[in-house]
Amino acid sequence: MTTLTANDYWLYKWIDEYEIHDPERVANLFQYPGPVARLVEIAKEAPTHPSDRQMPEAAIMAGRGIDLSGTMGCLDFTCKQEDIEFNYPKILTYFNHIVVEGYKADSFLNRINKIKKKDRGGLIHTLSDQVRLLLYMRDIGLDRHIVFDRKSIRAHICANCRAKHEGNTLDFIIEKVYDRETIDYIKARLRDEASITSYWIPHKWWFTVTHSFFSEPTRVMIAGPKSRRPRREDVINRVFEECSYGLLSDYDSSEHFKIPLAKSLTASWLDKKQEVADEVAVALDLSLPSIEGIPLSDLIKLREDEEPYFENFRRALREAIRSQIDKRGSAAPKDIARAVESEYIIPALADIERRLRVSRRALATKTGASVALGSTITSVGLIGSIPLIIATGVAAAATSLTHIYKYYDDLGPVQLSDMYFLWNVKRRTSKHL
């Protein structure tokens, strides 16, 4: 199988070719025709449809709201970084790779072909933010866990229809998925009940729409001058079309690549059946505060530095989830996730803490050292450093060495615990609180 890397992404190619290490350089490069022409050339070579590549093992598709495309969301660096830091730690606790659709090459080409040279400020800002995002991903090591590919709706359109409606498929797709009565009902509910807030930036209106149909507020953009705010009806139509197209695209792309889907945004009118409590749904519903509280860069490094412990933790977590599904298969994913936490994760972490407390007290009793010494030894990164600690005088009494080494031996079962990796993450997380 061909090795898939984030470096294949069209914008990464331009970054590497021009050795861009600072997003501010984008504006400088746009002063010269050569770099701009080369970016256009690279963008034209980028794929416009999903590939037929086999995805790597333990991969998951990032749904709208947590992918990097900006569809039904924001393209600004700050927004995307917040999405990544909030959502990706939990995903990378269970999966190795996240398949995303980034800023699309054809979106870039469409913009650069429509605007005059003197009006490129907005486009340069977008590209600078995308370059900043890609450099940030490399800096924290996330790029090694990302696969870029395209999303589209394929299952709902036959080959002849795709050819006939290429470039103008939105209305056609929606008409095929829903009957007119259903479309009118959904739009009427949104029009009468949705809460809509808005703001304007040059040439664009941004709207945030909140309704019980959505798992979280959704955002859409409509181009236009500040003097002419789009009508509520126009906003509702755009929300319905983008949500229908975007979310169906997620489902179909997940099926196309034969990998599960991590959903952030859902629309209830697309739910054809109650969510099944499968392994992935339960895993993504787990509440792991220590994972959710650690910076993503630290989690990625810890995964790599302590790979055997991470794999042991993930294997045990899968077994626990499967066991609870067997027991409670008809329950909702979130209920099974709570059972995994209460019956397996929390007791295992408590057992580690109990073992450490007993060992620290035993060491203090036999050597006269404070319990704090045990805490020092069991700090992350020091369990394997006992000889160094002794040599530097933390525990210099020769008569105490036997007891200290006995204490060190007693820590072995802690490292063998299925939850040792999660406990270690918890220790790291406490440093950031």
GUTORKE-516799 format. One record per residue (C-alpha): chain; residue number from 1; x, y, z; residue in three letters. Coordinates in nm, 3 decimals. Each point is the difference from the previous one (the first is absolute). Example, Ala and Ser with C-alpha at 12.3 -4.5 7.8 and 13.67 -1.06 7.14 Angstrom:
BEGIN
 chain   n      px      py      pz res
     A   1   1.230  -0.450   0.780 ALA
     A   2   0.137   0.344  -0.066 SER
end
This chain:
BEGIN
 chain   n      px      py      pz res
     A   1   0.000   0.000   0.000 MET
     A   2   0.125   0.349  -0.085 THR
     A   3   0.104   0.201   0.305 THR
     A   4  -0.234   0.294   0.047 LEU
     A   5   0.146   0.323   0.135 THR
     A   6  -0.134   0.350   0.057 ALA
     A   7   0.285   0.127  -0.220 ASN
     A   8  -0.205  -0.104  -0.304 ASP
     A   9  -0.248   0.279   0.074 TYR
     A  10   0.015   0.271  -0.266 TRP
     A  11   0.072   0.290   0.236 LEU
     A  12   0.272  -0.193   0.185 TYR
     A  13   0.172  -0.049  -0.337 LYS
     A  14   0.011   0.377  -0.054 TRP
     A  15   0.121   0.058   0.357 ILE
     A  16   0.286  -0.245  -0.047 ASP
     A  17   0.092   0.119  -0.347 GLU
     A  18   0.041   0.359   0.119 TYR
     A  19   0.132  -0.097   0.345 GLU
     A  20  -0.269   0.195   0.183 ILE
     A  21   0.053   0.000   0.378 HIS
     A  22  -0.199   0.313   0.081 ASP
     A  23  -0.358   0.062  -0.121 PRO
     A  24   0.080   0.368  -0.051 GLU
     A  25   0.216  -0.103  -0.294 ARG
     A  26  -0.314  -0.080  -0.200 VAL
     A  27  -0.074   0.370  -0.053 ALA
     A  28   0.360   0.055  -0.108 ASN
     A  29  -0.012  -0.284  -0.253 LEU
     A  30  -0.323   0.136  -0.147 PHE
     A  31   0.192   0.309  -0.110 GLN
     A  32   0.173  -0.210  -0.266 TYR
     A  33  -0.167  -0.177  -0.294 PRO
     A  34   0.217  -0.314   0.022 GLY
     A  35  -0.113  -0.134   0.341 PRO
     A  36  -0.364   0.085  -0.076 VAL
     A  37   0.014  -0.175  -0.338 ALA
     A  38   0.162  -0.303   0.162 ARG
     A  39  -0.272  -0.014   0.269 LEU
     A  40  -0.266   0.011  -0.271 VAL
     A  41   0.181  -0.279  -0.186 GLU
     A  42   0.016  -0.218   0.313 ILE
     A  43  -0.366   0.071   0.077 ALA
     A  44  -0.105  -0.106  -0.350 LYS
     A  45   0.178  -0.332   0.052 GLU
     A  46  -0.180  -0.066   0.329 ALA
     A  47  -0.279  -0.262   0.002 PRO
     A  48  -0.361   0.115  -0.013 THR
     A  49  -0.162  -0.331   0.100 HIS
     A  50   0.069  -0.264   0.266 PRO
     A  51   0.289  -0.228  -0.083 SER
     A  52  -0.022  -0.377  -0.011 ASP
     A  53   0.293  -0.039   0.240 ARG
     A  54  -0.021  -0.248   0.283 GLN
     A  55   0.009   0.185   0.328 MET
     A  56   0.251  -0.101   0.270 PRO
     A  57  -0.097  -0.219   0.293 GLU
     A  58  -0.190   0.167   0.286 ALA
     A  59  -0.110   0.298  -0.212 ALA
     A  60  -0.317   0.206   0.045 ILE
     A  61  -0.173   0.261  -0.216 MET
     A  62  -0.034   0.346   0.155 ALA
     A  63  -0.355   0.123  -0.049 GLY
     A  64  -0.112   0.356  -0.071 ARG
     A  65   0.079   0.222   0.292 GLY
     A  66   0.328  -0.175   0.081 ILE
     A  67   0.158  -0.046  -0.341 ASP
     A  68   0.220   0.279  -0.138 LEU
     A  69  -0.201   0.104  -0.305 SER
     A  70  -0.189   0.289   0.157 GLY
     A  71  -0.324  -0.137  -0.150 THR
     A  72  -0.282   0.077   0.246 MET
     A  73   0.261   0.166   0.218 GLY
     A  74   0.285   0.249   0.012 CYS
     A  75   0.332   0.000  -0.187 LEU
     A  76   0.178   0.240   0.237 ASP
     A  77   0.306  -0.143   0.171 PHE
     A  78  -0.122   0.077   0.353 THR
     A  79  -0.330  -0.182  -0.058 CYS
     A  80   0.164  -0.304  -0.159 LYS
     A  81   0.267  -0.021   0.270 GLN
     A  82  -0.270   0.003   0.269 GLU
     A  83  -0.191  -0.274  -0.184 ASP
     A  84   0.314  -0.211  -0.027 ILE
     A  85   0.112   0.043   0.362 GLU
     A  86  -0.351  -0.078   0.127 PHE
     A  87  -0.096  -0.294  -0.223 ASN
     A  88   0.316  -0.172  -0.119 TYR
     A  89   0.147  -0.122   0.333 PRO
     A  90  -0.300  -0.225   0.060 LYS
     A  91   0.010  -0.129  -0.360 ILE
     A  92   0.374  -0.075   0.015 LEU
     A  93  -0.050  -0.191   0.323 THR
     A  94  -0.181  -0.266  -0.201 TYR
     A  95   0.115   0.049  -0.361 PHE
     A  96   0.335   0.045  -0.174 ASN
     A  97  -0.105   0.212  -0.298 HIS
     A  98  -0.266   0.261  -0.069 ILE
     A  99  -0.116   0.040  -0.361 VAL
     A 100  -0.090   0.363  -0.069 VAL
     A 101  -0.102   0.224  -0.284 GLU
     A 102   0.211   0.312   0.020 GLY
     A 103  -0.037   0.335  -0.172 TYR
     A 104  -0.092  -0.106  -0.353 LYS
     A 105   0.222   0.082  -0.296 ALA
     A 106  -0.302   0.066  -0.221 ASP
     A 107  -0.133   0.252   0.255 SER
     A 108   0.332   0.184  -0.026 PHE
     A 109  -0.007  -0.011  -0.380 LEU
     A 110  -0.357   0.125  -0.009 ASN
     A 111   0.092   0.301   0.215 ARG
     A 112   0.324   0.093  -0.172 ILE
     A 113  -0.162  -0.019  -0.343 ASN
     A 114  -0.286   0.231   0.103 LYS
     A 115   0.180   0.281   0.180 ILE
     A 116   0.226   0.273  -0.128 LYS
     A 117   0.362   0.014   0.105 LYS
     A 118  -0.059   0.306   0.220 LYS
     A 119  -0.283  -0.179   0.184 ASP
     A 120   0.199  -0.305   0.109 ARG
     A 121   0.026   0.107   0.365 GLY
     A 122  -0.275  -0.234   0.121 GLY
     A 123   0.142  -0.294  -0.193 LEU
     A 124   0.350   0.066   0.135 ILE
     A 125  -0.144   0.009   0.353 HIS
     A 126  -0.172  -0.336  -0.054 THR
     A 127   0.316  -0.158  -0.141 LEU
     A 128   0.213   0.144   0.280 SER
     A 129  -0.233  -0.152   0.259 ASP
     A 130   0.009  -0.336  -0.180 GLN
     A 131   0.381   0.008  -0.012 VAL
     A 132   0.007   0.089   0.370 ARG
     A 133  -0.226  -0.298   0.072 LEU
     A 134   0.214  -0.242  -0.200 LEU
     A 135   0.322   0.124   0.164 LEU
     A 136  -0.161  -0.037   0.344 TYR
     A 137  -0.102  -0.357  -0.085 MET
     A 138   0.358  -0.082  -0.097 ARG
     A 139   0.140   0.168   0.308 ASP
     A 140  -0.203  -0.219   0.238 ILE
     A 141   0.037  -0.317  -0.207 GLY
     A 142  -0.366  -0.017  -0.100 LEU
     A 143   0.086  -0.018  -0.370 ASP
     A 144   0.125  -0.357   0.057 ARG
     A 145  -0.355  -0.097   0.098 HIS
     A 146  -0.187   0.185  -0.277 ILE
     A 147  -0.103  -0.124  -0.345 VAL
     A 148  -0.140   0.259  -0.241 PHE
     A 149  -0.260  -0.112  -0.253 ASP
     A 150  -0.313   0.132  -0.166 ARG
     A 151  -0.360  -0.054   0.098 LYS
     A 152  -0.298  -0.013  -0.231 SER
     A 153  -0.337  -0.166  -0.038 ILE
     A 154   0.039  -0.303  -0.220 ARG
     A 155  -0.250  -0.255   0.125 ALA
     A 156  -0.302   0.223  -0.069 HIS
     A 157   0.092   0.086  -0.359 ILE
     A 158   0.055  -0.244  -0.281 CYS
     A 159   0.288   0.053  -0.243 ALA
     A 160  -0.224   0.146  -0.273 ASN
     A 161  -0.163   0.243   0.243 CYS
     A 162   0.337   0.109   0.134 ARG
     A 163   0.118   0.077  -0.352 ALA
     A 164  -0.321   0.184  -0.086 LYS
     A 165  -0.012   0.213   0.315 HIS
     A 166   0.374   0.042   0.062 GLU
     A 167   0.069   0.335   0.165 GLY
     A 168  -0.369   0.061   0.082 ASN
     A 169  -0.106  -0.304   0.200 THR
     A 170  -0.132   0.155   0.322 LEU
     A 171  -0.370   0.038  -0.087 ASP
     A 172   0.003  -0.326  -0.192 PHE
     A 173   0.139  -0.195   0.295 ILE
     A 174  -0.247   0.145   0.247 ILE
     A 175  -0.291  -0.077  -0.232 GLU
     A 176   0.116  -0.361  -0.024 LYS
     A 177   0.041  -0.044   0.376 VAL
     A 178  -0.321   0.169   0.120 TYR
     A 179  -0.349   0.040  -0.139 ASP
     A 180  -0.132   0.354  -0.042 ARG
     A 181  -0.239  -0.030   0.295 GLU
     A 182   0.287  -0.092   0.234 THR
     A 183   0.215   0.285  -0.129 ILE
     A 184  -0.280   0.252   0.057 ASP
     A 185  -0.064  -0.134   0.353 TYR
     A 186   0.367   0.023   0.102 ILE
     A 187   0.041   0.350  -0.140 LYS
     A 188  -0.322   0.119   0.166 ALA
     A 189   0.119  -0.126   0.340 ARG
     A 190   0.335   0.173  -0.046 LEU
     A 191  -0.162   0.322  -0.121 ARG
     A 192  -0.243   0.017   0.294 ASP
     A 193   0.217  -0.133   0.284 GLU
     A 194   0.370   0.056  -0.071 ALA
     A 195   0.206   0.260   0.183 SER
     A 196   0.227   0.191  -0.241 ILE
     A 197   0.288   0.235   0.081 THR
     A 198   0.221   0.171  -0.257 SER
     A 199   0.303   0.216  -0.064 TYR
     A 200   0.152   0.152  -0.312 TRP
     A 201   0.357   0.007  -0.124 ILE
     A 202   0.095   0.156  -0.334 PRO
     A 203  -0.207  -0.161  -0.276 HIS
     A 204  -0.144  -0.274   0.229 LYS
     A 205  -0.284  -0.053   0.244 TRP
     A 206   0.055  -0.276   0.259 TRP
     A 207  -0.301  -0.155   0.175 PHE
     A 208  -0.017  -0.233   0.301 THR
     A 209  -0.320  -0.204   0.011 VAL
     A 210  -0.122  -0.183   0.311 THR
     A 211  -0.289  -0.250  -0.005 HIS
     A 212  -0.094  -0.331   0.163 SER
     A 213   0.064  -0.162  -0.339 PHE
     A 214   0.373   0.054   0.053 PHE
     A 215   0.229  -0.158   0.257 SER
     A 216   0.179   0.336   0.020 GLU
     A 217  -0.033   0.341  -0.171 PRO
     A 218   0.093   0.001  -0.367 THR
     A 219   0.158   0.285  -0.198 ARG
     A 220  -0.055   0.105  -0.360 VAL
     A 221   0.136   0.282  -0.215 MET
     A 222  -0.186   0.201  -0.264 ILE
     A 223   0.192   0.248  -0.214 ALA
     A 224  -0.133   0.353  -0.019 GLY
     A 225   0.048   0.366   0.095 PRO
     A 226  -0.056   0.131   0.352 LYS
     A 227  -0.290   0.212  -0.124 SER
     A 228  -0.201  -0.305  -0.109 ARG
     A 229  -0.041  -0.259   0.275 ARG
     A 230  -0.131  -0.334  -0.137 PRO
     A 231  -0.360  -0.084   0.088 ARG
     A 232  -0.082  -0.260   0.264 ARG
     A 233  -0.141  -0.219  -0.278 GLU
     A 234   0.334   0.013  -0.184 ASP
     A 235   0.189  -0.101   0.315 VAL
     A 236  -0.235  -0.294   0.066 ILE
     A 237   0.036  -0.123  -0.358 ASN
     A 238   0.379   0.018   0.022 ARG
     A 239   0.007  -0.183   0.335 VAL
     A 240  -0.226  -0.277  -0.126 PHE
     A 241   0.195  -0.049  -0.320 GLU
     A 242   0.346   0.008   0.158 GLU
     A 243  -0.095  -0.226   0.290 CYS
     A 244  -0.171  -0.251  -0.227 SER
     A 245   0.284  -0.006  -0.248 TYR
     A 246   0.281   0.013   0.256 GLY
     A 247  -0.133  -0.264   0.237 LEU
     A 248  -0.106  -0.241  -0.274 LEU
     A 249   0.347   0.050  -0.144 SER
     A 250   0.146  -0.107   0.335 ASP
     A 251  -0.206  -0.317   0.010 TYR
     A 252   0.076  -0.091  -0.360 ASP
     A 253   0.371   0.074   0.029 SER
     A 254   0.019  -0.215   0.312 SER
     A 255  -0.160  -0.286  -0.193 GLU
     A 256   0.224   0.063  -0.301 HIS
     A 257   0.322  -0.025   0.203 PHE
     A 258  -0.143  -0.279   0.219 LYS
     A 259   0.090   0.179   0.322 ILE
     A 260  -0.216   0.127   0.289 PRO
     A 261  -0.119   0.358   0.025 LEU
     A 262   0.071   0.238   0.289 ALA
     A 263  -0.300   0.232   0.009 LYS
     A 264   0.007   0.339   0.165 SER
     A 265  -0.296   0.160  -0.173 LEU
     A 266  -0.315  -0.200  -0.073 THR
     A 267  -0.342   0.095  -0.134 ALA
     A 268  -0.289  -0.205   0.135 SER
     A 269  -0.186  -0.003  -0.332 TRP
     A 270   0.284  -0.213  -0.139 LEU
     A 271  -0.026  -0.264   0.274 ASP
     A 272  -0.159  -0.294  -0.172 LYS
     A 273   0.028  -0.224   0.307 LYS
     A 274   0.097   0.015   0.363 GLN
     A 275   0.375   0.006   0.048 GLU
     A 276   0.138  -0.349   0.048 VAL
     A 277   0.225  -0.058   0.299 ALA
     A 278   0.300  -0.124  -0.194 ASP
     A 279   0.359   0.010   0.122 GLU
     A 280   0.084   0.332  -0.166 VAL
     A 281  -0.313   0.182   0.119 ALA
     A 282   0.067  -0.107   0.359 VAL
     A 283   0.371   0.091  -0.020 ALA
     A 284  -0.080   0.352  -0.122 LEU
     A 285  -0.254   0.042   0.281 ASP
     A 286   0.250  -0.083   0.275 LEU
     A 287   0.073   0.280   0.243 SER
     A 288   0.372  -0.003   0.078 LEU
     A 289   0.079   0.331   0.175 PRO
     A 290   0.373  -0.069   0.007 SER
     A 291   0.004  -0.050  -0.379 ILE
     A 292  -0.223   0.300  -0.063 GLU
     A 293   0.216   0.222   0.220 GLY
     A 294   0.343  -0.074  -0.145 ILE
     A 295   0.146   0.210  -0.284 PRO
     A 296  -0.014  -0.199  -0.323 LEU
     A 297   0.376   0.036  -0.051 SER
     A 298   0.064  -0.168   0.338 ASP
     A 299  -0.240  -0.283  -0.077 LEU
     A 300   0.162  -0.070  -0.337 ILE
     A 301   0.348  -0.002   0.156 LYS
     A 302  -0.115  -0.223   0.285 LEU
     A 303  -0.157  -0.242  -0.249 ARG
     A 304   0.333  -0.028  -0.179 GLU
     A 305   0.225  -0.007   0.308 ASP
     A 306  -0.209  -0.261   0.181 GLU
     A 307  -0.138  -0.194  -0.294 GLU
     A 308  -0.011  -0.343   0.176 PRO
     A 309  -0.203   0.144   0.288 TYR
     A 310  -0.227   0.186  -0.243 PHE
     A 311  -0.070  -0.313  -0.204 GLU
     A 312  -0.068  -0.195   0.319 ASN
     A 313  -0.245   0.269   0.114 PHE
     A 314  -0.178   0.012  -0.337 ARG
     A 315  -0.028  -0.379  -0.021 ARG
     A 316  -0.149  -0.015   0.349 ALA
     A 317  -0.240   0.284  -0.078 LEU
     A 318  -0.127  -0.180  -0.309 ARG
     A 319  -0.055  -0.318   0.198 GLU
     A 320  -0.188   0.190   0.270 ALA
     A 321  -0.223   0.171  -0.258 ILE
     A 322  -0.076  -0.326  -0.178 ARG
     A 323  -0.082  -0.167   0.331 SER
     A 324  -0.244   0.275   0.097 GLN
     A 325  -0.163  -0.005  -0.346 ILE
     A 326  -0.057  -0.374   0.041 ASP
     A 327  -0.165   0.067   0.337 LYS
     A 328  -0.199   0.311  -0.098 ARG
     A 329  -0.028  -0.016  -0.378 GLY
     A 330  -0.340   0.173  -0.015 SER
     A 331   0.117   0.298   0.207 ALA
     A 332   0.104   0.334  -0.150 ALA
     A 333   0.374   0.052  -0.067 PRO
     A 334   0.029   0.265   0.272 LYS
     A 335  -0.152  -0.237   0.259 ASP
     A 336   0.242  -0.277  -0.092 ILE
     A 337   0.287   0.251   0.013 ALA
     A 338  -0.099   0.097   0.356 ARG
     A 339  -0.001  -0.370   0.093 ALA
     A 340   0.352  -0.047  -0.141 VAL
     A 341   0.118   0.296   0.206 GLU
     A 342  -0.164  -0.104   0.327 SER
     A 343   0.064  -0.373  -0.020 GLU
     A 344   0.346  -0.005  -0.153 TYR
     A 345   0.193   0.325  -0.044 ILE
     A 346  -0.068   0.168   0.336 ILE
     A 347   0.066  -0.317   0.208 PRO
     A 348   0.323  -0.071  -0.191 ALA
     A 349   0.132   0.353   0.055 LEU
     A 350  -0.099  -0.020   0.367 ALA
     A 351   0.191  -0.328   0.030 ASP
     A 352   0.317   0.165  -0.135 ILE
     A 353  -0.030   0.283   0.251 GLU
     A 354  -0.062  -0.250   0.282 ARG
     A 355   0.311  -0.202  -0.091 ARG
     A 356   0.212   0.314  -0.010 LEU
     A 357  -0.126   0.125   0.336 ARG
     A 358   0.073  -0.335   0.165 VAL
     A 359   0.352  -0.011  -0.148 SER
     A 360   0.077   0.359   0.103 ARG
     A 361  -0.110  -0.061   0.357 ARG
     A 362   0.204  -0.320   0.020 ALA
     A 363   0.309   0.183  -0.125 LEU
     A 364  -0.050   0.282   0.249 ALA
     A 365  -0.041  -0.245   0.290 THR
     A 366   0.310  -0.207  -0.084 LYS
     A 367   0.240   0.280  -0.093 THR
     A 368  -0.121   0.298   0.196 GLY
     A 369  -0.035   0.190  -0.327 ALA
     A 370  -0.301   0.216  -0.059 SER
     A 371  -0.288  -0.119  -0.210 VAL
     A 372   0.095   0.284  -0.236 ALA
     A 373   0.304  -0.203  -0.108 LEU
     A 374  -0.232  -0.270  -0.128 GLY
     A 375  -0.198   0.264  -0.183 SER
     A 376   0.322   0.132  -0.156 THR
     A 377   0.106  -0.345  -0.116 ILE
     A 378  -0.338  -0.077  -0.152 THR
     A 379  -0.021   0.331  -0.185 SER
     A 380  -0.026  -0.036  -0.374 VAL
     A 381   0.346  -0.057  -0.143 GLY
     A 382   0.167  -0.097   0.332 LEU
     A 383  -0.115  -0.359   0.043 ILE
     A 384   0.295  -0.110  -0.212 GLY
     A 385   0.248   0.236   0.170 SER
     A 386   0.053  -0.151   0.345 ILE
     A 387   0.383  -0.036  -0.028 PRO
     A 388   0.028   0.366  -0.105 LEU
     A 389  -0.216   0.115   0.290 ILE
     A 390   0.211  -0.202   0.246 ILE
     A 391   0.328   0.125  -0.148 ALA
     A 392  -0.103   0.362   0.037 THR
     A 393  -0.073  -0.040   0.369 GLY
     A 394  -0.377  -0.014   0.016 VAL
     A 395   0.037  -0.333   0.177 ALA
     A 396   0.363  -0.033   0.101 ALA
     A 397  -0.019  -0.228   0.301 ALA
     A 398   0.144  -0.336  -0.099 ALA
     A 399  -0.217  -0.181   0.252 THR
     A 400  -0.308   0.127  -0.183 SER
     A 401   0.096  -0.121  -0.346 LEU
     A 402  -0.155  -0.342   0.043 THR
     A 403  -0.333   0.150   0.096 HIS
     A 404   0.012   0.254  -0.281 ILE
     A 405   0.072  -0.267  -0.260 TYR
     A 406  -0.279  -0.211   0.151 LYS
     A 407  -0.229   0.300  -0.042 TYR
     A 408   0.117   0.034  -0.360 TYR
     A 409  -0.077  -0.369  -0.063 ASP
     A 410  -0.348   0.047   0.143 ASP
     A 411  -0.072   0.260  -0.267 LEU
     A 412   0.028  -0.264  -0.273 GLY
     A 413  -0.364  -0.113   0.025 PRO
     A 414  -0.109   0.364  -0.035 VAL
     A 415   0.171   0.026  -0.338 GLN
     A 416  -0.159  -0.329  -0.103 LEU
     A 417  -0.348   0.130   0.077 SER
     A 418  -0.227   0.042  -0.301 ASP
     A 419  -0.070   0.356   0.112 MET
     A 420   0.363   0.103   0.061 TYR
     A 421   0.008   0.213  -0.316 PHE
     A 422  -0.319   0.183   0.100 LEU
     A 423   0.136   0.050   0.353 TRP
     A 424   0.318   0.146  -0.149 ASN
     A 425  -0.205   0.237  -0.215 VAL
     A 426  -0.189   0.102   0.313 LYS
     A 427   0.330   0.090   0.167 ARG
     A 428   0.094   0.212  -0.301 ARG
     A 429  -0.342   0.166  -0.008 THR
     A 430   0.028   0.112   0.363 SER
     A 431   0.303   0.211  -0.099 LYS
     A 432  -0.217   0.207  -0.232 HIS
     A 433  -0.279   0.069   0.251 LEU
end
